[in-house]
């Protein structure tokens, strides 16, 4: 028994083992390696390693096909958008072309489904008009409570392009943040070692962010932030370290013993720019009404 697959453009450049897991069956890596070693998976009638990068129009043949999914693995339940979700998402779009969209993400919605967040942007986009003939590929993330610019690719090729641009720091982002306290320096660069954990392993990463003060008083400041690295919760962690936690942050703050604040996180992904195939792209996202309202309440000048 054998089955042939012809590789579509979306999977060009994907590792053979990842393609098997994504398209054929989500099975353990050890079983994939064993199957490939035995010669039960061939590319263009030749044995290849699991790390082989498949190409468009490759023919993958699988012999003795009898993969069974892991019965103990929890099934992922996709979020089914409501009519209200689909009507609301129409106002998200800043850019919509054949390869990617840029949206202004609202607060309170996770980008991807998590253990505590079933409702998510990707599942909503998958049912939207711009993705009728496409699949949403996440290329970066925003925290659930962070608002602003989010790029979602429509095909694997552009997902890989964006991933490369982010990795090489060729995508430039600008955030706006309302923080507690007066920031003494009008501009500067924050450089910090951020601690994170992968399981029980302690990992330290360098985080670099340029900042400038747009408005301030003795209680609050409005900052423009340009992260030069892309660490998890980078801006939130760094601003806490430097004594100016973001207003509405219920995780990285000084008063950890107090009940959660009802104030939303005042962090907005404001601008982004990058170049693909010598075409320069620049996008900006309007700040939410709540952000503008908070500026007035805290006697900060609108930027």
Backbone torsions as a table, in degrees:
resi	resn	phi	psi	omega
1	UNK	NA	129.0	177.5
2	UNK	-143.1	160.5	179.3
3	UNK	-141.3	134.8	-179.3
4	UNK	-104.7	143.7	175.8
5	UNK	-129.5	135.7	174.4
6	UNK	-103.0	129.0	-173.4
7	UNK	-77.2	127.7	178.0
8	UNK	-85.6	160.4	-177.6
9	UNK	-54.8	-34.9	-177.5
10	UNK	-59.4	-26.2	-176.4
11	UNK	-102.2	4.5	178.3
12	UNK	-62.3	129.1	-179.3
13	UNK	90.6	1.2	179.5
14	UNK	-86.2	141.8	176.4
15	UNK	-61.4	145.6	-179.0
16	UNK	-58.6	-44.3	-178.1
17	UNK	-65.9	-37.1	178.9
18	UNK	-68.9	-37.4	177.5
19	UNK	-62.8	-43.7	179.2
20	UNK	-58.5	-44.3	-178.1
21	UNK	-68.5	-35.4	-176.8
22	UNK	-79.0	-42.3	-171.2
23	UNK	-98.3	-41.7	-172.4
24	UNK	-88.5	-60.4	-178.8
25	UNK	-167.7	138.2	-179.5
26	UNK	-81.1	87.1	-176.6
27	UNK	-116.2	162.3	-178.4
28	UNK	-59.9	149.5	180.0
29	UNK	-59.2	-36.4	-178.8
30	UNK	-61.7	-38.6	179.3
31	UNK	-71.5	-36.4	175.9
32	UNK	-61.3	-48.0	-179.0
33	UNK	-60.6	-42.6	-179.2
34	UNK	-64.4	-43.0	-179.2
35	UNK	-64.0	-41.3	179.9
36	UNK	-68.4	-42.5	179.8
37	UNK	-60.1	-37.4	-179.5
38	UNK	-73.4	-7.9	-179.5
39	UNK	83.0	16.1	-179.9
40	UNK	-84.1	-2.6	172.7
41	UNK	-129.0	121.7	179.6
42	UNK	-129.1	147.0	177.2
43	UNK	-112.2	118.5	-176.5
44	UNK	52.2	42.6	178.5
45	UNK	66.5	19.8	178.4
46	UNK	-127.7	146.6	176.6
47	UNK	-72.7	139.6	178.3
48	UNK	-134.4	157.3	175.8
49	UNK	-75.9	162.5	-179.6
50	UNK	-63.7	-23.3	-178.6
51	UNK	-85.8	-1.9	-179.3
52	UNK	-58.8	133.8	178.5
53	UNK	-89.3	110.6	-178.0
54	UNK	-70.3	154.6	-176.4
55	UNK	-123.5	157.9	178.3
56	UNK	-55.3	136.6	179.3
57	UNK	75.1	0.9	169.4
58	UNK	-59.0	146.8	173.8
59	UNK	-109.7	118.8	179.1
60	UNK	-104.0	124.9	-179.6
61	UNK	-111.6	129.4	178.3
62	UNK	-114.7	121.5	-179.4
63	UNK	-98.0	153.1	178.3
64	UNK	51.0	46.9	-176.4
65	UNK	-64.4	112.0	179.5
66	UNK	-153.0	37.6	-179.9
67	UNK	-71.2	134.7	176.6
68	UNK	-120.6	136.4	179.3
69	UNK	-67.4	156.6	178.7
70	UNK	-71.2	114.0	-177.4
71	UNK	-67.0	-25.0	-177.6
72	UNK	-84.8	-11.1	-178.6
73	UNK	-75.5	132.6	179.8
74	UNK	-68.0	134.5	178.5
75	UNK	-77.6	139.2	177.2
76	UNK	-85.4	123.0	178.9
77	UNK	-96.4	116.8	-179.2
78	UNK	-75.3	146.4	176.8
79	UNK	-77.3	131.6	178.0
80	UNK	-98.9	111.6	-176.7
81	UNK	-62.7	143.0	175.1
82	UNK	-84.5	169.7	176.3
83	UNK	-60.2	-37.0	178.5
84	UNK	-63.4	-41.2	177.3
85	UNK	-59.6	-47.5	-175.8
86	UNK	-69.2	-34.1	176.6
87	UNK	-70.2	-39.2	-178.3
88	UNK	-70.0	-35.5	-175.4
89	UNK	-67.6	-18.1	178.9
90	UNK	-60.5	-28.8	-179.1
91	UNK	-84.2	-6.1	-178.0
92	UNK	-72.8	-32.2	-163.9
93	UNK	-73.4	129.2	174.1
94	UNK	-102.6	-37.5	180.0
95	UNK	-143.6	139.8	176.8
96	UNK	-144.2	107.8	176.3
97	UNK	-128.7	-174.2	-173.0
98	UNK	-70.3	-14.7	-175.2
99	UNK	-113.8	-24.7	-179.5
100	UNK	-161.7	162.7	172.6
101	UNK	-122.2	155.3	171.7
102	UNK	-123.4	125.9	-178.6
103	UNK	-122.4	160.5	172.9
104	UNK	-100.2	95.8	-174.4
105	UNK	-70.5	131.2	176.5
106	UNK	-79.8	166.8	176.9
107	UNK	-74.7	153.4	172.0
108	UNK	88.0	3.2	178.1
109	UNK	-124.0	125.6	178.0
110	UNK	-73.4	153.6	177.3
111	UNK	-71.0	-46.3	179.0
112	UNK	-122.5	158.7	179.2
113	UNK	-67.3	138.8	177.6
114	UNK	-134.1	-177.0	-178.5
115	UNK	-64.9	-29.0	-179.0
116	UNK	-109.6	-0.1	-175.9
117	UNK	-134.1	94.4	178.2
118	UNK	-78.5	-46.0	177.8
119	UNK	-70.0	129.4	-176.1
120	UNK	-151.9	158.6	-176.4
121	UNK	-62.4	-43.6	-174.6
122	UNK	-63.3	-42.5	179.1
123	UNK	-67.6	-33.6	177.2
124	UNK	-69.0	-44.9	179.6
125	UNK	-63.0	-35.1	-177.2
126	UNK	-60.5	-22.6	179.7
127	UNK	-103.2	5.4	-177.2
128	UNK	-88.4	162.6	-177.1
129	UNK	-59.1	-42.3	179.8
130	UNK	-62.5	-16.4	-177.9
131	UNK	-114.3	25.5	178.3
132	UNK	-59.4	-43.2	-179.1
133	UNK	-113.4	26.8	-177.8
134	UNK	-143.8	172.2	179.9
135	UNK	-125.5	133.6	-178.9
136	UNK	-76.0	122.1	177.4
137	UNK	-108.8	117.1	177.4
138	UNK	-72.7	135.6	-179.7
139	UNK	-117.6	-13.0	172.1
140	UNK	-161.1	177.5	-175.4
141	UNK	-130.0	157.3	166.4
142	UNK	-126.9	144.9	176.5
143	UNK	-60.1	156.3	-176.6
144	UNK	-53.6	-40.8	-176.0
145	UNK	-91.5	-6.4	178.1
146	UNK	-81.3	137.9	179.2
147	UNK	-103.6	166.9	170.7
148	UNK	113.8	-159.4	-167.7
149	UNK	-64.9	127.3	175.8
150	UNK	-136.5	128.4	178.0
151	UNK	-98.6	134.1	175.9
152	UNK	-131.2	122.3	-179.3
153	UNK	-78.6	154.0	179.0
154	UNK	-101.1	-8.2	179.3
155	UNK	-149.8	163.1	-175.8
156	UNK	-65.0	-35.9	-179.7
157	UNK	-57.6	-49.6	-178.5
158	UNK	-74.1	-26.5	173.9
159	UNK	-62.6	-41.3	178.6
160	UNK	-69.2	-37.7	177.8
161	UNK	-61.9	-48.1	-179.2
162	UNK	-65.2	-39.4	178.0
163	UNK	-59.4	-42.5	178.0
164	UNK	-64.7	-43.7	-179.9
165	UNK	-62.8	-41.7	177.6
166	UNK	-65.5	-42.7	-178.7
167	UNK	-62.3	-38.0	-179.7
168	UNK	-88.5	6.9	178.4
169	UNK	58.2	42.3	179.7
170	UNK	-104.3	8.5	173.1
171	UNK	-113.3	123.8	-172.7
172	UNK	-108.3	122.7	-175.4
173	UNK	-115.8	145.0	175.3
174	UNK	-124.5	127.8	177.5
175	UNK	-113.3	155.5	169.5
176	UNK	-115.3	135.2	-179.9
177	UNK	-140.9	136.0	173.3
178	UNK	-97.9	121.0	-174.6
179	UNK	-119.3	162.5	177.7
180	UNK	-81.7	140.3	175.9
181	UNK	87.3	165.4	177.9
182	UNK	-92.4	128.0	179.5
183	UNK	-87.0	122.0	-172.8
184	UNK	-65.9	-51.1	-179.6
185	UNK	-79.2	140.1	179.6
186	UNK	-73.7	-27.4	175.8
187	UNK	-159.2	163.6	-179.6
188	UNK	168.0	-167.3	-179.7
189	UNK	-130.4	130.2	175.2
190	UNK	-96.9	125.8	175.8
191	UNK	-124.4	120.7	-176.1
192	UNK	-142.2	153.7	171.2
193	UNK	-95.6	114.7	-178.8
194	UNK	-98.0	134.0	-178.8
195	UNK	-96.8	132.7	174.8
196	UNK	-139.0	170.1	-179.4
197	UNK	-130.0	132.1	172.2
198	UNK	-108.3	97.3	-169.8
199	UNK	69.6	-120.1	177.3
200	UNK	-100.9	-4.0	-177.8
201	UNK	-80.4	127.8	179.0
202	UNK	-83.5	127.9	-179.3
203	UNK	-123.5	131.9	178.5
204	UNK	-115.2	125.3	-179.9
205	UNK	-123.8	141.4	176.6
206	UNK	-76.1	132.1	177.9
207	UNK	-121.6	132.1	-178.5
208	UNK	-129.2	128.3	179.6
209	UNK	-141.0	129.3	172.7
210	UNK	-89.3	144.2	-179.2
211	UNK	-140.5	156.9	170.9
212	UNK	-146.3	146.4	-178.5
213	UNK	-89.9	123.0	179.1
214	UNK	-93.6	-30.5	179.2
215	UNK	-163.2	147.5	179.8
216	UNK	-160.5	158.5	168.2
217	UNK	-142.6	-170.1	-174.1
218	UNK	-75.7	-4.0	-179.4
219	UNK	-115.0	-32.9	-175.0
220	UNK	-141.7	159.0	176.7
221	UNK	-141.4	146.0	172.5
222	UNK	-104.1	122.3	-175.9
223	UNK	-116.0	146.8	166.3
224	UNK	-101.4	128.6	-172.9
225	UNK	-124.6	130.4	178.3
226	UNK	-123.9	93.5	179.9
227	UNK	-68.7	132.0	177.6
228	UNK	-96.5	-16.5	174.6
229	UNK	-123.1	168.3	-176.6
230	UNK	-123.7	68.5	-179.9
231	UNK	-91.5	154.8	179.2
232	UNK	-61.0	127.1	179.2
233	UNK	55.3	31.0	-173.4
234	UNK	-54.0	-54.7	-175.2
235	UNK	-64.2	-41.5	-178.4
236	UNK	-64.8	-42.4	179.5
237	UNK	-68.9	-45.7	-176.9
238	UNK	-64.3	-42.4	-178.5
239	UNK	-66.9	-32.6	174.1
240	UNK	-65.8	-45.6	179.4
241	UNK	-56.6	-39.1	-176.6
242	UNK	-88.8	8.7	172.1
243	UNK	86.5	13.5	-179.6
244	UNK	-133.9	69.0	-178.7
245	UNK	-62.1	151.5	-178.9
246	UNK	-71.1	135.5	179.0
247	UNK	-59.8	131.9	178.9
248	UNK	86.8	1.9	178.4
249	UNK	-80.2	116.0	-177.9
250	UNK	-91.9	1.3	179.6
251	UNK	-113.7	-50.8	-178.3
252	UNK	-102.7	89.7	-174.6
253	UNK	-153.5	170.7	179.5
254	UNK	-81.4	-46.6	-172.6
255	UNK	-83.9	65.6	-174.5
256	UNK	-69.4	-18.2	-178.1
257	UNK	-87.6	-10.1	180.0
258	UNK	-82.4	159.9	175.9
259	UNK	-66.6	156.7	-178.3
260	UNK	-56.9	135.9	177.5
261	UNK	-72.4	146.5	178.0
262	UNK	-83.0	-7.6	-180.0
263	UNK	-72.4	133.5	177.5
264	UNK	-70.3	157.5	178.8
265	UNK	-64.7	121.6	-177.4
266	UNK	-91.2	62.7	177.6
267	UNK	-132.6	124.4	-173.8
268	UNK	-131.6	125.6	175.2
269	UNK	-77.5	101.8	-165.8
270	UNK	-88.7	-47.0	-176.5
271	UNK	-138.0	156.7	175.0
272	UNK	-151.0	143.2	175.2
273	UNK	-146.5	146.7	-177.7
274	UNK	-162.5	169.3	179.7
275	UNK	-128.0	131.0	174.9
276	UNK	-131.4	126.2	-179.8
277	UNK	52.3	45.2	177.8
278	UNK	65.2	11.4	175.0
279	UNK	-102.2	124.6	-179.5
280	UNK	-89.9	130.2	179.1
281	UNK	-115.9	133.9	175.5
282	UNK	-136.1	127.8	-180.0
283	UNK	-134.4	148.8	174.6
284	UNK	-135.7	152.5	-177.5
285	UNK	-123.0	128.6	177.8
286	UNK	-60.0	142.6	178.3
287	UNK	-75.0	150.5	179.2
288	UNK	-64.9	158.0	178.1
289	UNK	-58.7	-37.6	-179.2
290	UNK	-63.2	-35.5	178.9
291	UNK	-64.3	-47.6	179.4
292	UNK	-63.3	-40.5	179.2
293	UNK	-62.6	-40.1	179.7
294	UNK	-66.1	-38.2	177.2
295	UNK	-57.7	-44.6	179.8
296	UNK	-66.0	-42.9	-178.6
297	UNK	-63.5	-33.2	-177.7
298	UNK	-95.0	9.5	177.9
299	UNK	57.2	44.7	176.9
300	UNK	-109.6	143.6	-179.5
301	UNK	-74.2	138.1	176.1
302	UNK	-70.2	140.0	-177.3
303	UNK	-73.4	NA	NA
